[in-house]
Amino acid sequence: MRRVYIQETWPASWKYSYRFDLNEVFGEVSHYGRANAYQNRRKMTLALLTAVLPRGGRILDVGAAQGNFSLALAELGYNVIWNDLRADLAEYVQLKHEFGNITFAPGNAFELGFPSDFDAVLITEIIEHAAHPDEFLTKIASFVRPGGYVVMTTPNGAYFRNRLPKFSECPDPSVYEEGQFKPNASGHIFLLHPEEVEQLGACAGLQLDKFLLFTNPLTCGWMKMEILLRALPRRTIEYFEEIAQSLPHWLQVKIMTHIGVRFVKPQNAR
């Protein structure tokens, strides 16, 4: 990925995105928790994809924002389509593109008429912004060929400090439609609980292939742990993450902040 530097002539949306890139990918860290959590999510996402999809596969990255995952996958040898509702971000991502096969398709992914032959679709930190996550996942599944994958990350609704509603207990999700798909944490509507994930996948015609919980309060600097992140070596932080991921599942469900999922579309699916 090419390192870029802010220009006075950039539009406001680029400057806003650049602030996140400085902290998360360019190494000028101002918030260690966010930077660590982002790098952890990137590591887990790439691992979920590369473990099953050979180089050269076709990937659609929906809601790709600054495009850092899209660019990383292109550099690994995949054929990637970047997509986001914010069309103006496409040129910003192009500035960072150094090598690899990536094309740009801004707009509403469900109105662009993508064929259902992608080897994988990536939805990272998107489904929690949808008023109807069940319908959203069903539409995403329609882009994937039989035998292909949907890789998803999302905040863990069962995390003990979560106060947002549970989708399966909401009598009328349509009341949230006006506020859906707003960027960043302020736009979160539902946070899915682990037991909801497999059910939503099944309703979308997908099978759960891999489920994991990752990132603990220390890793992301929550509960006033940011000061520790500034003092601890990166390897020590990674060690605590490894310990957390080895805990019993019932405990991980309560203390891990994020969910990572790989769904597979059955070979006999239409």
Buried (B, 14 or more C-beta within 10 A) or exposed (E): BEEBEEEEEBEEBBEBBBEBBBBBBBEEBEBBBBBBBBBBBBBBBBBBBBEBBEEEBBBBBBBBBBBBBBBBBBBBEBBBBBBBBBEEBBEBBBBBBEEBBBEBBBEEBBEEEBEBEBBBBBBBBBBBBBBBBBBBBBBBBBBBBBEBBBBBBBBBBBBEEBEEBBBBEBEEBEEBEEEBBEBEEEEBBBBBBBEBBBBBBEEBBBEBBBBBBBBBBBBBBBEEBBEBBEEBEEEEBBEBBEEBBEBEEEEBBEBBBBBBBBBBBEEEBE
